[in-house]
Amino acid sequence: MGIIWTIIIGFLAGVIAKFVMPGDKEPSGFILTTILGIVGAFVATFLGQSLGWYSQGEGAGLIGAAVGAIIVLAIWGFMSRRA
């Protein structure tokens, strides 16, 4: 059940990130939005655990995942502009 919630939260975080940072170079579609959100959730969990915001084994919530997805989206936009 955990992976299903990760996908649901990841998708919602990806949608939130796309609303916050709209642009032409963003990934689009259901699959890419979900992947963006899931990667954002992992980034937020890693950063949160590194900074002591989350304990070991605790994952980021929807807001943390959305912030992580925004970070991933900003990196995606920066890398796609350079190519």
C-alpha angles and dihedrals in degrees: 000000000000094000091051091054090046090054093046094047090042092053092048091047090050091051091049091049092051091052092049095046110029118177147133100261097055123115112255137199136058097281096047092044090052092047090048091052094046092049088047090053091052091047091049092047092049094046092043092051091045092052093043096247092119127037122234110289094017116119131212118265128227095285093046091047090050091052089048090049090051089053091049091046091051090051090047091052092047093049094045092052091054094052 
